[in-house]
Amino acid sequence: MSAHIGKFAMTLGALLVSGQLFAHSHGHQMTEAEQKAANGVFADKDVKDRKLSDWDGVWQSVYPFLLDGSLDPVFKQKAAKDKSKTFDQVKAYYRTGYATDVDSISIESNVMEFHTGREVSSCHYDYSGYKILTYASGKKGVRYLFECKDASSSAPKFVQFSDHIIGPKASSHFHIFMGNTSHEALLKEMDNWPTYYPNEMYKDQVVDEMLHH
């Protein structure tokens, strides 16, 4: 299992604008179909199963960068584009969305490690399929479901990934939904979606990326 990267990894920060995705993933240009899927437009038949390895790596929460003000330029840009919301309203929306105490997540060999302060929990996760959701906007999204079946583990029993990708491909960021009740209960969560980016990305790089895409 990859060792947890220390405090310097906290240089990561980013903002995912809802319904949008970088124009590339790990340096690869997206196809027209991938771009449409990233924007929530796709046919159900085009959704494919994925392996947990699509999310392999060490990932850093963006929540600390909302709290320290680093993401304010992106929120200001969003407010300028959408006159129906003020800067404070936009920031409050993402404050709720990004909120988490899980500082980082490491994924390797179907094992997920969750780092919360000095505490670490881990579990081997089994794939439970995917669920296609249609949102109030009419756009669609896909959540990929995984389950921890080790009763002795303190890691979340159910996790769901959403990264605006609908088939096998390495993820460039993700939203994650975590809980211990059931996948059905977790699928109802729409307000809190802790968001993670690769820790090798510096904060200023990611903020700049979001400001220009």
N, C-alpha and C positions, 0 to 999 in steps of 0.2 A: 504494500500500500504506500502510495506517495507520502512522504513526510509533509507535515503541515508547514507551509511557508510562513515565516515570521512577520513582524510588524511592517517590514518594508512592503509587504504585499498590499498594505492598506493604501498604497498610491493608486489603486484601481478606483475608478468611478465612472458611472455612465447613466444614461437615461434611455429607456426604451419608450418611444412615443407610441401610444396604443395603436395597434393596427399597422405599424410600420416596422421595417427591418433594414439593417444596413444593406447597401446595394451589393454587398459581397459577403461571403462566408468563408473565413479562413483563407482569404485572398482569392477566392474563385468568384467570378462574375455569375450572378444568378440568371437563369433562363427566364423568358417571359412568363412561363407557367409558374415558376418558383416565385417570381415577383408578385404575380396575381394571388398566389396562395398566401404569401406573406401579408398581403392586404386583405385577406379574408374572403377571397373569391376563388372557389375551386369546386369540382364535382366530387361527390362522395366516393365515387368509384376510383378516384385517383389517390385516395389516402392509402398508405401502405404501412405495414408493421415496421417497427424499429427496435433495435437492440439498445440496451443500456450503454453500450460502448460508444454510441453517438454522443454521449455526454461525458466521456472520459476526460479527466483532467482535474486541476485544482481551481476552484471557482470562488470568487470574492463577492460578498454582498455589496450592493450599491447604496444601501441604506445609510451608512456613515457619511457618505458624500452629499446626501440630501441634508443631513443634520448639520454638516459643517458649512453649508452654503455653496459648495462647489458646483452644484447643479442649477443654481439660480439663473444663470444666463440662458439655460435651455428652457426653464419654466417661463422666463420672460419672453422668449421667442414664441413659445406656444400661446401665451396669452395675447401676443400681438397678432397672431394668425387667427385665433378664435376669439372674436370680440365678445362672445357670450360669457366668457370666464375671465376673472381678474387673475393677476399673478398669484395672489394669496389663495384663491380657489384652486388653481392648477396645482400649486405646491401642496395644498392640503389633500388633494386627490392622490398624489403620488406618495405623500407621507403615509397615508393609510395603506396604499398598495405595496410599498416597499418594506413596511415595518416587519422586523424580525430580530430575534436575538441570536440567530445562527450566523456567525461571522463568516464562515467559509464552509464549503462542501468539497470533499475529495471523492472522485469516482474512478475506480479501477477494478477490472476483473469481476464485474457485477456486484462489487461491494461499495457501499456509500458510507463515508465518514462525515459526521456533522460536528463542527467545532463551535462550541458556545462558550466564549471566555476560555477558561482552562479545561472545561469539560469536553470530552469527546465520546460520541456514541457511534456505533457502526452496525451494519447488518448486510447480509447478502440479500439481494432483491430479485424476485421472480417477475417476469413480464405478465401483465394481466390484460393485455390488449389496449385498444384505444377507444376514445369516445369523441364523436363529432358534436360540437355544440353550435347552436345558432343564437347569436346575441340579439339584443333589442334593436341594434342598428341594422340588422339584416345580414351583417357579415358573419362568417363562420370561423371556427377555430377547432383545433384538435388537441386533446390531451392524451398523453401516453402514460399508461398506468402501470405501477410496479408495487409489489407487496413484499414486506418483510414477514417471514413466517417463523422466525426464531422468537419464541415466547420469552426468552431470557434477555433479549436485546431491549435497550431503552431508546433505540432509534425509532423514528416514526414508523408505524405499521403500514401506512399507505402513503405513497407519494405519486404525484402527477406532474408531468412536464408539459409546458407549452412554450414553444419557441418559434412559432409561425412557419414551421417546416412540416410537410405532410408525408414525407417518405425518408428512407435511409439516407442520412447525410450527417456529417459532423456538425454539431451545434456551435454557434458563435456566441450565444448567450441563452439564457432561459429564465422563464418564470417557473416557480415550483409551488405546489400546493401540498401541504403536509398535515397528516392527522392520524388519529388512532381509532376512529369510529368505523368508517367504511368508505369505500370509493364513492358510493352513492351520496353519502353526506358531503364528501369533499367536492363533488361535482357541482354542488350548489353554491360553493364559495366563489364570489365574483369580485369582492372588494379588496382582498389581501392576497397579493401575488409576489412574494419575495423574489427579487431579481438578481441574477448572478452573471458576472462576466469573468473571462479568464484573468487570473491574477497577474499574468505577464504584461497585461495592458496597463500603461500608465494612465493616471487620471486625466491629465491634460490631453492625451491622445484620444481618449474615448469621448470626452466632452466635445472636443473639436469635431470628431467624427459625427456626433449627434447633431451638432449645430449646422453641419453642411450637407446632411442627407435628409 
